[in-house]
Amino acid sequence: MSTKDWAEKDYYKILGVSKNAKPEEIKKAFRKIARDNHPDSHPGDKAAEARFKEASEANDVLSDPKKRKEYDQARSLFGSASRFGFPHGGAQTSVNVEDFIRTASNGDGFGDLFGNLFGATGGRRTTTRAARRGADIEAETTISFEDAVFGTTVTMDMVSKAPCQACRGTGARAGTVPRVCSTCQGSGMHATSAGGVFEMTEPCPDCHGRGMVVEDPCQVCHGSGRAKSTKSMQIRIPAGVEDGQRIRIKGKGSPGENGGRAGDLYVKVTVRPHKIFGRDGSTLTVDVPVTFAEAALGAEIEVPTLAGGTVRLRIPAGTPNGRTFRVRGRGAPRSDGSKGDLLATVEVVVPDKLGDKARHALESFRDAVRQPNPRPWEVK
């Protein structure tokens, strides 16, 4: 598109919308034009094809907030062209559009004023290399049961790819510099036709998206511009983390290239089991051994808590083996600041050996209670 063509384009008029049209109005207008003029529906109709291409061009600019802002600024600039001697009502003057652009852009010309809209500078590809996001890093850490419940901070030595110190990230041997890729002209991107009026961009196959070609590679990084970097990092493990859970720490991965943002760090957490406690989310569990006499006669016992200390638990008379009691508020912290519960399960402990006196007493107890056979399959 020539500079004069650009100055005379009115994308709002092409789509039939106002300058204050909302994005949904622009989308709706373009869809109608595209539906009515698509080349597939009008084979051989040059007028419909031209209308479709024109509407596609307008939609490409107006549907992108950044491009639309730049376009509106440019249109506003052209609106004040009369002070540079632009023609009105068809009158001819000695100052043409190219002179106006050169003046308005401080001598930099058409490319710098509108380069962002079309990705070109004076008809040439821009040499600005595309930003590349840094790689994600995977790491592992093992923590105690208590740290998983209450949270902790661990120190980790992270190994990642960072700009090579020997060549300062250029990939070229000291004393040399890379050359601009002739295929993509330093942009790092290569445009291929996808059929019709559309183009698809992808990383340049010759420079692999870097925009530069290294002919004499650095001996440390072998031309990649990246080398291993080790650094210590404090990682906060949140309270309530589960065994095997992966925690994402945004922006703590490998540094990006050409201004790209850093990757993310993913830490897989392994939790060591506890000797006494178990866990199900914010609920803690504990097995509580009791004697036969305590289960039969009832008792008050002390039950440990993970936070330290004990809590008193009343065991009613006749408590069967395996019965579970709930102690509220003695479990693991929740995300809202509250705490879960502690489930205490009774385990009746039977002595392995009995003295003569104890045996006689237990036999007397059996005869006195005359408890029915608890095994129904043996009852006749």
BAROGU-496445 format. One record per residue (C-alpha): residue number from 0; x, y, z; residue in one letter. Coordinates in pm, 1 decimal, decimal comma. Layout:
BAROGU-496445
(kemar NUM; (X; Y; Z); 'a')
...
end
This chain:
BAROGU-496445
(kemar 0; (0,0; 0,0; 0,0); 'm')
(kemar 1; (137,7; 342,1; -97,7); 's')
(kemar 2; (146,7; 635,3; 139,8); 't')
(kemar 3; (-122,7; 815,9; -57,6); 'k')
(kemar 4; (-348,9; 509,6; -50,9); 'd')
(kemar 5; (-301,0; 487,6; 326,1); 'w')
(kemar 6; (-392,9; 855,4; 371,6); 'a')
(kemar 7; (-717,4; 807,7; 180,9); 'e')
(kemar 8; (-825,7; 477,7; 344,2); 'k')
(kemar 9; (-1127,9; 499,2; 575,5); 'd')
(kemar 10; (-1161,8; 160,5; 741,2); 'y')
(kemar 11; (-1469,5; 269,6; 936,4); 'y')
(kemar 12; (-1645,9; 363,0; 614,0); 'k')
(kemar 13; (-1540,2; 34,4; 451,3); 'i')
(kemar 14; (-1708,8; -164,5; 730,1); 'l')
(kemar 15; (-1998,7; 79,4; 756,7); 'g')
(kemar 16; (-1949,4; 157,6; 1125,9); 'v')
(kemar 17; (-1891,2; 475,4; 1323,6); 's')
(kemar 18; (-1553,2; 581,9; 1461,2); 'k')
(kemar 19; (-1683,8; 503,6; 1810,2); 'n')
(kemar 20; (-1801,8; 153,8; 1717,1); 'a')
(kemar 21; (-1754,7; -113,4; 1979,1); 'k')
(kemar 22; (-1552,0; -431,7; 1901,6); 'p')
(kemar 23; (-1865,7; -642,9; 1871,3); 'e')
(kemar 24; (-2012,8; -398,0; 1615,2); 'e')
(kemar 25; (-1693,6; -415,4; 1409,2); 'i')
(kemar 26; (-1694,6; -795,7; 1423,2); 'k')
(kemar 27; (-2061,1; -814,0; 1323,0); 'k')
(kemar 28; (-2012,5; -573,2; 1030,2); 'a')
(kemar 29; (-1711,7; -764,2; 898,4); 'f')
(kemar 30; (-1887,5; -1100,6; 924,0); 'r')
(kemar 31; (-2179,4; -970,9; 716,1); 'k')
(kemar 32; (-1951,6; -833,8; 443,7); 'i')
(kemar 33; (-1739,8; -1149,8; 444,5); 'a')
(kemar 34; (-2050,3; -1367,4; 421,4); 'r')
(kemar 35; (-2192,4; -1164,5; 131,3); 'd')
(kemar 36; (-1866,0; -1135,8; -64,1); 'n')
(kemar 37; (-1655,9; -1443,6; 15,3); 'h')
(kemar 38; (-1469,3; -1567,8; -296,1); 'p')
(kemar 39; (-1589,6; -1923,6; -233,4); 'd')
(kemar 40; (-1948,9; -1804,4; -266,6); 's')
(kemar 41; (-1879,0; -1579,5; -567,9); 'h')
(kemar 42; (-1623,2; -1759,3; -787,1); 'p')
(kemar 43; (-1492,9; -1533,3; -1061,8); 'g')
(kemar 44; (-1658,5; -1221,3; -916,8); 'd')
(kemar 45; (-1366,0; -976,2; -900,6); 'k')
(kemar 46; (-1575,7; -700,4; -740,1); 'a')
(kemar 47; (-1684,5; -930,0; -455,0); 'a')
(kemar 48; (-1327,9; -1053,4; -408,7); 'e')
(kemar 49; (-1198,4; -694,2; -389,9); 'a')
(kemar 50; (-1470,7; -603,3; -141,1); 'r')
(kemar 51; (-1380,8; -907,4; 72,8); 'f')
(kemar 52; (-1009,2; -819,9; 69,8); 'k')
(kemar 53; (-1081,0; -458,1; 159,1); 'e')
(kemar 54; (-1307,1; -557,4; 448,9); 'a')
(kemar 55; (-1049,4; -811,1; 572,6); 's')
(kemar 56; (-782,7; -541,7; 575,6); 'e')
(kemar 57; (-1010,9; -305,0; 766,0); 'a')
(kemar 58; (-1109,3; -571,0; 1018,1); 'n')
(kemar 59; (-746,1; -669,5; 1074,8); 'd')
(kemar 60; (-668,2; -315,1; 1191,0); 'v')
(kemar 61; (-989,4; -217,9; 1371,4); 'l')
(kemar 62; (-1031,5; -547,1; 1561,3); 's')
(kemar 63; (-684,6; -512,4; 1716,4); 'd')
(kemar 64; (-692,7; -246,3; 1996,8); 'p')
(kemar 65; (-326,2; -152,8; 1948,0); 'k')
(kemar 66; (-348,8; -126,0; 1568,4); 'k')
(kemar 67; (-675,9; 63,6; 1591,7); 'r')
(kemar 68; (-523,0; 318,1; 1829,6); 'k')
(kemar 69; (-227,8; 373,3; 1595,4); 'e')
(kemar 70; (-462,1; 399,5; 1296,5); 'y')
(kemar 71; (-682,6; 655,3; 1472,0); 'd')
(kemar 72; (-376,0; 859,9; 1563,2); 'q')
(kemar 73; (-258,0; 847,1; 1203,9); 'a')
(kemar 74; (-600,9; 952,3; 1074,6); 'r')
(kemar 75; (-604,8; 1237,5; 1323,5); 's')
(kemar 76; (-262,6; 1341,5; 1195,6); 'l')
(kemar 77; (-384,6; 1340,6; 836,0); 'f')
(kemar 78; (-688,4; 1540,1; 942,9); 'g')
(kemar 79; (-460,2; 1833,8; 1024,4); 's')
(kemar 80; (-271,8; 1804,7; 694,1); 'a')
(kemar 81; (-393,4; 2142,7; 571,0); 's')
(kemar 82; (-124,0; 2315,9; 773,6); 'r')
(kemar 83; (131,0; 2133,2; 557,8); 'f')
(kemar 84; (-34,3; 2242,8; 232,9); 'g')
(kemar 85; (-249,2; 1935,0; 169,7); 'f')
(kemar 86; (-514,4; 1983,4; -97,5); 'p')
(kemar 87; (-878,9; 2051,9; -10,3); 'h')
(kemar 88; (-1165,7; 2001,8; -250,3); 'g')
(kemar 89; (-937,6; 1865,9; -519,9); 'g')
(kemar 90; (-707,0; 2173,1; -532,4); 'a')
(kemar 91; (-345,5; 2099,4; -618,2); 'q')
(kemar 92; (-51,6; 2217,1; -408,2); 't')
(kemar 93; (322,3; 2175,5; -427,7); 's')
(kemar 94; (346,3; 1969,1; -103,7); 'v')
(kemar 95; (262,4; 1603,5; -150,8); 'n')
(kemar 96; (176,7; 1330,2; 98,6); 'v')
(kemar 97; (534,6; 1202,4; 112,9); 'e')
(kemar 98; (656,8; 1548,2; 219,8); 'd')
(kemar 99; (392,2; 1557,9; 488,6); 'f')
(kemar 100; (488,6; 1216,7; 625,3); 'i')
(kemar 101; (855,8; 1309,6; 628,1); 'r')
(kemar 102; (778,1; 1630,3; 816,7); 't')
(kemar 103; (539,4; 1466,5; 1064,1); 'a')
(kemar 104; (783,7; 1187,4; 1140,5); 's')
(kemar 105; (1083,8; 1417,1; 1189,3); 'n')
(kemar 106; (1247,5; 1295,2; 870,5); 'g')
(kemar 107; (1220,9; 925,3; 954,8); 'd')
(kemar 108; (974,0; 863,7; 677,0); 'g')
(kemar 109; (670,1; 646,8; 626,0); 'f')
(kemar 110; (811,5; 328,3; 777,6); 'g')
(kemar 111; (865,9; 460,8; 1132,6); 'd')
(kemar 112; (527,0; 630,5; 1139,5); 'l')
(kemar 113; (323,8; 327,0; 1033,0); 'f')
(kemar 114; (568,7; 38,2; 1068,5); 'g')
(kemar 115; (387,2; -107,5; 1369,0); 'n')
(kemar 116; (70,2; -155,2; 1166,9); 'l')
(kemar 117; (223,4; -350,1; 880,7); 'f')
(kemar 118; (548,2; -491,8; 1027,0); 'g')
(kemar 119; (760,4; -322,3; 762,2); 'a')
(kemar 120; (994,1; -26,4; 741,6); 't')
(kemar 121; (996,3; 164,5; 413,7); 'g')
(kemar 122; (888,2; -151,3; 231,8); 'g')
(kemar 123; (1151,8; -364,2; 410,5); 'r')
(kemar 124; (1118,6; -613,4; 693,8); 'r')
(kemar 125; (1185,8; -475,4; 1039,3); 't')
(kemar 126; (1511,7; -590,0; 1197,6); 't')
(kemar 127; (1368,0; -601,9; 1548,4); 't')
(kemar 128; (1406,5; -956,2; 1675,2); 'r')
(kemar 129; (1103,2; -1123,9; 1823,8); 'a')
(kemar 130; (1093,1; -1162,2; 2201,6); 'a')
(kemar 131; (1118,3; -1522,8; 2318,3); 'r')
(kemar 132; (981,6; -1654,6; 2645,1); 'r')
(kemar 133; (1224,3; -1839,3; 2870,5); 'g')
(kemar 134; (1192,0; -2213,1; 2926,8); 'a')
(kemar 135; (1004,6; -2360,4; 3223,8); 'd')
(kemar 136; (1209,0; -2542,3; 3488,8); 'i')
(kemar 137; (1111,8; -2859,9; 3675,9); 'e')
(kemar 138; (1244,6; -2916,1; 4029,2); 'a')
(kemar 139; (1172,2; -3145,2; 4326,3); 'e')
(kemar 140; (1187,0; -3102,5; 4701,4); 't')
(kemar 141; (1110,4; -3329,4; 4998,5); 't')
(kemar 142; (958,7; -3182,5; 5314,6); 'i')
(kemar 143; (830,9; -3311,2; 5647,9); 's')
(kemar 144; (468,2; -3388,5; 5726,1); 'f')
(kemar 145; (453,7; -3085,8; 5960,2); 'e')
(kemar 146; (593,7; -2849,9; 5694,9); 'd')
(kemar 147; (335,4; -2971,9; 5444,3); 'a')
(kemar 148; (55,7; -2897,3; 5690,6); 'v')
(kemar 149; (175,7; -2559,3; 5818,6); 'f')
(kemar 150; (384,8; -2436,0; 5522,1); 'g')
(kemar 151; (755,9; -2365,5; 5501,7); 't')
(kemar 152; (1030,5; -2196,5; 5299,6); 't')
(kemar 153; (1297,7; -2410,2; 5135,1); 'v')
(kemar 154; (1626,0; -2312,5; 4973,8); 't')
(kemar 155; (1685,1; -2466,3; 4631,6); 'm')
(kemar 156; (1982,6; -2448,3; 4396,7); 'd')
(kemar 157; (1833,5; -2395,6; 4052,0); 'm')
(kemar 158; (2014,6; -2476,6; 3727,6); 'v')
(kemar 159; (1875,0; -2299,7; 3422,4); 's')
(kemar 160; (1973,6; -2148,7; 3090,1); 'k')
(kemar 161; (2081,4; -1783,2; 3103,7); 'a')
(kemar 162; (2268,7; -1550,4; 2863,7); 'p')
(kemar 163; (2623,2; -1683,9; 2816,9); 'c')
(kemar 164; (2875,1; -1472,5; 3006,6); 'q')
(kemar 165; (3156,8; -1549,2; 2762,9); 'a')
(kemar 166; (2980,4; -1401,9; 2458,8); 'c')
(kemar 167; (2723,4; -1189,9; 2646,4); 'r')
(kemar 168; (2440,2; -1379,0; 2486,8); 'g')
(kemar 169; (2536,9; -1315,6; 2123,0); 't')
(kemar 170; (2646,3; -1674,2; 2056,7); 'g')
(kemar 171; (2951,7; -1546,2; 1867,4); 'a')
(kemar 172; (3314,7; -1595,0; 1967,1); 'r')
(kemar 173; (3470,3; -1302,6; 2152,5); 'a')
(kemar 174; (3582,1; -1035,1; 1907,1); 'g')
(kemar 175; (3321,2; -1131,5; 1645,7); 't')
(kemar 176; (2954,6; -1050,1; 1596,3); 'v')
(kemar 177; (2665,9; -1242,9; 1439,9); 'p')
(kemar 178; (2526,2; -1126,8; 1106,2); 'r')
(kemar 179; (2165,6; -1037,4; 1038,4); 'v')
(kemar 180; (1974,3; -1330,6; 890,7); 'c')
(kemar 181; (1925,5; -1264,9; 519,0); 's')
(kemar 182; (1613,9; -1480,5; 503,9); 't')
(kemar 183; (1403,3; -1291,6; 758,3); 'c')
(kemar 184; (1604,2; -966,1; 755,6); 'q')
(kemar 185; (1656,6; -996,9; 1129,5); 'g')
(kemar 186; (1289,2; -1025,8; 1226,9); 's')
(kemar 187; (1318,3; -1389,4; 1332,1); 'g')
(kemar 188; (986,6; -1464,1; 1162,2); 'm')
(kemar 189; (907,3; -1599,1; 815,9); 'h')
(kemar 190; (577,2; -1533,7; 639,0); 'a')
(kemar 191; (416,5; -1803,0; 426,4); 't')
(kemar 192; (97,7; -1782,8; 224,0); 's')
(kemar 193; (-197,8; -1971,0; 367,1); 'a')
(kemar 194; (-406,2; -1922,4; 54,7); 'g')
(kemar 195; (-620,6; -1631,2; -50,6); 'g')
(kemar 196; (-539,5; -1302,1; 120,0); 'v')
(kemar 197; (-411,0; -1454,7; 442,2); 'f')
(kemar 198; (-52,4; -1506,9; 555,0); 'e')
(kemar 199; (87,6; -1719,6; 834,8); 'm')
(kemar 200; (406,4; -1633,3; 1021,5); 't')
(kemar 201; (639,5; -1885,0; 1183,3); 'e')
(kemar 202; (994,9; -1884,4; 1322,8); 'p')
(kemar 203; (1253,1; -1840,1; 1049,3); 'c')
(kemar 204; (1392,8; -2183,8; 949,5); 'p')
(kemar 205; (1744,8; -2047,4; 894,4); 'd')
(kemar 206; (1801,8; -1858,7; 1220,5); 'c')
(kemar 207; (1540,2; -2049,7; 1426,0); 'h')
(kemar 208; (1368,1; -1728,2; 1531,4); 'g')
(kemar 209; (1679,8; -1547,3; 1659,9); 'r')
(kemar 210; (1708,7; -1304,4; 1367,0); 'g')
(kemar 211; (2086,8; -1346,4; 1369,6); 'm')
(kemar 212; (2319,9; -1607,5; 1222,4); 'v')
(kemar 213; (2641,2; -1700,4; 1406,9); 'v')
(kemar 214; (2926,4; -1788,4; 1172,4); 'e')
(kemar 215; (3203,1; -1816,3; 1436,7); 'd')
(kemar 216; (3032,6; -1970,1; 1743,4); 'p')
(kemar 217; (3130,5; -1912,7; 2104,9); 'c')
(kemar 218; (3328,3; -2204,8; 2244,7); 'q')
(kemar 219; (3135,4; -2197,9; 2573,1); 'v')
(kemar 220; (2775,6; -2200,4; 2451,0); 'c')
(kemar 221; (2850,1; -2333,9; 2100,5); 'h')
(kemar 222; (2659,4; -2052,3; 1934,9); 'g')
(kemar 223; (2334,5; -2078,9; 2129,8); 's')
(kemar 224; (2397,9; -1764,1; 2335,7); 'g')
(kemar 225; (2275,1; -1953,7; 2641,2); 'r')
(kemar 226; (2471,8; -2131,6; 2911,3); 'a')
(kemar 227; (2398,0; -2311,1; 3238,1); 'k')
(kemar 228; (2348,1; -2083,3; 3534,3); 's')
(kemar 229; (2317,6; -2192,7; 3898,5); 't')
(kemar 230; (2154,6; -1978,2; 4163,6); 'k')
(kemar 231; (2006,5; -2028,8; 4509,8); 's')
(kemar 232; (1640,4; -1945,9; 4547,0); 'm')
(kemar 233; (1402,8; -1922,4; 4843,2); 'q')
(kemar 234; (1082,2; -2108,1; 4758,1); 'i')
(kemar 235; (771,2; -2066,7; 4971,4); 'r')
(kemar 236; (575,4; -2391,6; 5012,7); 'i')
(kemar 237; (216,9; -2301,3; 5104,6); 'p')
(kemar 238; (34,3; -2458,7; 5397,2); 'a')
(kemar 239; (-174,9; -2760,0; 5301,8); 'g')
(kemar 240; (38,9; -2883,4; 5012,4); 'v')
(kemar 241; (-28,2; -3247,2; 4918,9); 'e')
(kemar 242; (222,2; -3523,1; 4852,4); 'd')
(kemar 243; (307,1; -3525,1; 4478,3); 'g')
(kemar 244; (159,8; -3178,8; 4418,7); 'q')
(kemar 245; (331,1; -2945,0; 4168,1); 'r')
(kemar 246; (364,0; -2580,1; 4269,8); 'i')
(kemar 247; (399,4; -2313,4; 4001,6); 'r')
(kemar 248; (620,1; -2011,9; 4075,2); 'i')
(kemar 249; (559,6; -1763,2; 3796,2); 'k')
(kemar 250; (861,0; -1597,9; 3633,6); 'g')
(kemar 251; (1124,5; -1801,6; 3819,4); 'k')
(kemar 252; (1224,2; -2020,8; 3524,2); 'g')
(kemar 253; (1489,0; -1953,3; 3260,0); 's')
(kemar 254; (1531,1; -1587,2; 3151,4); 'p')
(kemar 255; (1371,5; -1486,3; 2821,7); 'g')
(kemar 256; (1550,7; -1361,1; 2510,9); 'e')
(kemar 257; (1519,4; -1023,6; 2336,9); 'n')
(kemar 258; (1304,2; -883,7; 2615,2); 'g')
(kemar 259; (1082,6; -1190,0; 2646,8); 'g')
(kemar 260; (951,4; -1279,8; 2990,5); 'r')
(kemar 261; (1108,5; -1551,4; 3200,9); 'a')
(kemar 262; (963,0; -1900,8; 3213,2); 'g')
(kemar 263; (797,9; -2053,2; 3518,5); 'd')
(kemar 264; (933,7; -2281,7; 3788,9); 'l')
(kemar 265; (738,7; -2598,5; 3872,7); 'y')
(kemar 266; (831,2; -2763,5; 4202,5); 'v')
(kemar 267; (710,3; -3118,3; 4272,4); 'k')
(kemar 268; (669,9; -3172,6; 4646,9); 'v')
(kemar 269; (726,5; -3507,1; 4818,4); 't')
(kemar 270; (594,1; -3528,1; 5176,5); 'v')
(kemar 271; (756,3; -3768,1; 5423,6); 'r')
(kemar 272; (498,8; -3974,4; 5618,7); 'p')
(kemar 273; (446,2; -3909,6; 5991,7); 'h')
(kemar 274; (493,1; -4179,1; 6255,7); 'k')
(kemar 275; (168,6; -4094,5; 6434,6); 'i')
(kemar 276; (-56,2; -3880,4; 6215,0); 'f')
(kemar 277; (-225,6; -3929,9; 5882,2); 'g')
(kemar 278; (-400,3; -3670,8; 5669,3); 'r')
(kemar 279; (-693,8; -3625,6; 5433,7); 'd')
(kemar 280; (-697,8; -3264,5; 5317,2); 'g')
(kemar 281; (-745,2; -3045,1; 5624,6); 's')
(kemar 282; (-845,8; -3345,0; 5837,9); 't')
(kemar 283; (-576,5; -3513,7; 6046,4); 'l')
(kemar 284; (-610,4; -3870,7; 6170,6); 't')
(kemar 285; (-452,3; -4054,2; 6463,9); 'v')
(kemar 286; (-490,0; -4406,2; 6606,2); 'd')
(kemar 287; (-535,6; -4406,4; 6987,0); 'v')
(kemar 288; (-447,6; -4728,3; 7175,1); 'p')
(kemar 289; (-669,7; -4800,1; 7480,4); 'v')
(kemar 290; (-682,1; -5091,9; 7724,1); 't')
(kemar 291; (-967,3; -5337,0; 7739,5); 'f')
(kemar 292; (-1064,5; -5195,7; 8077,6); 'a')
(kemar 293; (-1069,0; -4837,4; 7943,9); 'e')
(kemar 294; (-1287,1; -4937,7; 7651,0); 'a')
(kemar 295; (-1523,5; -5141,5; 7871,4); 'a')
(kemar 296; (-1542,4; -4913,1; 8175,8); 'l')
(kemar 297; (-1486,7; -4576,4; 8004,8); 'g')
(kemar 298; (-1200,1; -4335,7; 8062,3); 'a')
(kemar 299; (-1053,8; -3991,9; 7991,0); 'e')
(kemar 300; (-729,8; -4007,1; 7793,9); 'i')
(kemar 301; (-479,2; -3761,2; 7641,3); 'e')
(kemar 302; (-456,2; -3746,7; 7260,7); 'v')
(kemar 303; (-157,1; -3577,4; 7090,0); 'p')
(kemar 304; (-201,7; -3291,6; 6840,8); 't')
(kemar 305; (28,3; -3206,6; 6548,5); 'l')
(kemar 306; (72,8; -2849,4; 6669,3); 'a')
(kemar 307; (213,1; -2979,1; 6998,8); 'g')
(kemar 308; (62,2; -3070,0; 7335,1); 'g')
(kemar 309; (-239,0; -3291,9; 7389,9); 't')
(kemar 310; (-615,0; -3267,5; 7407,5); 'v')
(kemar 311; (-831,6; -3458,6; 7658,4); 'r')
(kemar 312; (-1071,2; -3711,3; 7505,1); 'l')
(kemar 313; (-1353,3; -3885,7; 7695,1); 'r')
(kemar 314; (-1400,4; -4253,4; 7605,5); 'i')
(kemar 315; (-1754,4; -4369,5; 7699,9); 'p')
(kemar 316; (-1803,0; -4708,1; 7868,9); 'a')
(kemar 317; (-1855,4; -4990,2; 7621,6); 'g')
(kemar 318; (-1658,2; -4824,4; 7337,9); 't')
(kemar 319; (-1591,5; -5083,3; 7065,5); 'p')
(kemar 320; (-1261,2; -5124,6; 6887,6); 'n')
(kemar 321; (-1234,1; -4899,3; 6577,4); 'g')
(kemar 322; (-1473,6; -4629,1; 6695,1); 'r')
(kemar 323; (-1369,3; -4280,8; 6573,1); 't')
(kemar 324; (-1407,0; -3958,6; 6772,0); 'f')
(kemar 325; (-1393,8; -3611,5; 6616,9); 'r')
(kemar 326; (-1191,1; -3337,6; 6788,9); 'v')
(kemar 327; (-1294,3; -3011,9; 6620,1); 'r')
(kemar 328; (-1042,5; -2744,1; 6523,6); 'g')
(kemar 329; (-733,2; -2959,5; 6587,7); 'r')
(kemar 330; (-662,5; -3048,7; 6224,5); 'g')
(kemar 331; (-465,9; -2875,9; 5946,4); 'a')
(kemar 332; (-509,1; -2507,3; 5852,2); 'p')
(kemar 333; (-745,7; -2425,9; 5564,4); 'r')
(kemar 334; (-697,2; -2153,8; 5302,0); 's')
(kemar 335; (-962,4; -1936,1; 5471,3); 'd')
(kemar 336; (-770,3; -1934,4; 5800,7); 'g')
(kemar 337; (-988,3; -2188,5; 5979,6); 's')
(kemar 338; (-871,9; -2534,0; 6086,1); 'k')
(kemar 339; (-991,1; -2880,6; 6007,3); 'g')
(kemar 340; (-1065,3; -3154,6; 6259,6); 'd')
(kemar 341; (-867,4; -3433,7; 6422,5); 'l')
(kemar 342; (-1017,2; -3784,1; 6392,9); 'l')
(kemar 343; (-907,4; -4015,3; 6676,0); 'a')
(kemar 344; (-975,0; -4386,8; 6619,0); 't')
(kemar 345; (-975,3; -4623,9; 6918,2); 'v')
(kemar 346; (-758,9; -4935,7; 6905,7); 'e')
(kemar 347; (-822,6; -5178,4; 7192,4); 'v')
(kemar 348; (-495,3; -5334,8; 7302,4); 'v')
(kemar 349; (-516,6; -5693,4; 7433,3); 'v')
(kemar 350; (-235,1; -5804,1; 7665,2); 'p')
(kemar 351; (-16,8; -6088,4; 7529,2); 'd')
(kemar 352; (28,9; -6254,7; 7865,5); 'k')
(kemar 353; (-191,0; -6295,1; 8175,1); 'l')
(kemar 354; (-84,9; -6388,7; 8527,6); 'g')
(kemar 355; (-284,6; -6645,2; 8727,0); 'd')
(kemar 356; (-467,6; -6375,4; 8921,8); 'k')
(kemar 357; (-555,9; -6179,1; 8607,4); 'a')
(kemar 358; (-669,0; -6493,6; 8427,5); 'r')
(kemar 359; (-890,7; -6596,9; 8720,4); 'h')
(kemar 360; (-1042,1; -6246,3; 8734,8); 'a')
(kemar 361; (-1109,7; -6246,5; 8360,7); 'l')
(kemar 362; (-1274,0; -6589,8; 8375,9); 'e')
(kemar 363; (-1492,3; -6467,3; 8662,3); 's')
(kemar 364; (-1581,9; -6163,8; 8452,0); 'f')
(kemar 365; (-1677,5; -6389,7; 8158,4); 'r')
(kemar 366; (-1898,8; -6606,1; 8373,6); 'd')
(kemar 367; (-2061,3; -6304,8; 8536,9); 'a')
(kemar 368; (-2137,5; -6121,3; 8211,7); 'v')
(kemar 369; (-2249,9; -6427,3; 8014,6); 'r')
(kemar 370; (-2217,5; -6223,0; 7694,1); 'q')
(kemar 371; (-2400,0; -6377,6; 7394,8); 'p')
(kemar 372; (-2189,4; -6521,4; 7114,4); 'n')
(kemar 373; (-2104,6; -6221,5; 6890,9); 'p')
(kemar 374; (-2050,8; -6448,9; 6585,7); 'r')
(kemar 375; (-2395,6; -6512,8; 6436,0); 'p')
(kemar 376; (-2271,3; -6788,0; 6205,0); 'w')
(kemar 377; (-2184,6; -6999,0; 6511,0); 'e')
(kemar 378; (-2521,9; -6956,5; 6679,4); 'v')
(kemar 379; (-2743,1; -7270,1; 6653,0); 'k')
end
